[in-house]
Amino acid sequence: MKYIKLYEQFRLLLEKLDHQGKNLFLLCGPSATGKTYLADQIGINHWTKSSDFKGDCLITSDNEDGEMEKITQLLEAKGCAKLAEISKTFKDDLIFSIKAYYQDVYKKWEAEASEEEKKILEPVWSITTEENIKCPNTGQKDSRVWKLASIAYLWGPGKILFDDVRPTIKNFYDGIDEHIIYTPITTYLSDNLSKRLIKEPNMNIKGKIEKFFEWFQLSETPDSSFPDDKKYTIQEIDAAFKTLMKKPIDDIDKYGTGSPIRGMVNTEFGDIANLNKILSNYEEIKDFISISKITDKMKENGFYFKKGGIQGDKDKSPVFNSRSGKKLSL
């Protein structure tokens, strides 16, 4: 029995979804490195902007506003009326997890769906497994990849860009052209993350830095194959962190009650003065020093970046600098 189960898991890992008529690309790497920005640069919009569910599109692991309603519309348009009906009672992308996590709901769908609808969705359900949500580089699990795979499967002909922090979508499709997206660390902190922090006041900054170093590492010498040959100093990193932590206060000063962070102030920090005091004393540079494993020599002489880490060491795809001024060619 043990060997039969292992064989079944192996078989499902080898099974892939058909993508005839679709060109598949993956923009991978740390969160907030400019993947959506790069897609926009080459005229590719989020899939929820479409009304006919075909052509070029971007599918992101993060949920977009109104995405659940669009998933319902997509299912209706593709002949999956019963699942579309059930999807109206689910939040976010959970509808694609019913076979794995909501067996009672799946059995209801199975009992009431037409034979034609079952035929359409059978390939999707066949690979909705726990094994397939494991990142091929690290084994980290993220069931959001079921959403990426399912929407792409139901999508019409066109160019499809996946935006994810891991290359797990490769478990579902062959022939994906992957690009690892990088942003220079000072820009990443002072611009990319600061904008995200304003929209997501509870954002885990340390977690973002940890994910950054899953893909990129420090080096004493430049790497000619890496798309960033700038030498950085610890003082520049410290300044970038100070800019990052100052943005919430600037946002409140600029937008007043219209700032997303304003709503948190009285409930979580007491008042503006207390929030300001907390942020000014919050030394994120300590997290950088710990996570980056920076050496004393690098602190003194500066350092470069290179591809590396638990993701970067295993992933052989090319790295693209989102702040290079160039457009990504797909």
Secondary structure, DSSP 4 states (H G I P E B T S, - for coil): -HHHHHHHHHHHHH-----TTEEEEEEESSTTSSHHHHHHHTT--BGGG-SSS-SSEEEESSPPTTHHHHHHHHHHHTT-HHHHHHHTTS-TTGGGGHHHH-HHHHHHHHHHS-HHHHHHHHHHHHT--SGGGB-TTT--B-TTHHHHHHHHHHS-SEEEEEE-SS-GGGGT-SS-EEEEEE--HHHIIIIIIHHHHHH-TT--HHHHHHHHHHHEEEESS--TTSS----B-HHHHHHHHHHHHHHHHHHHHHHGGGSTTHHHIIIIISSHHHHHHHHHT--THHHHHHHHT--HHHHHH-BEEEE-HHHHTT--SPEEETTSSPPPP-
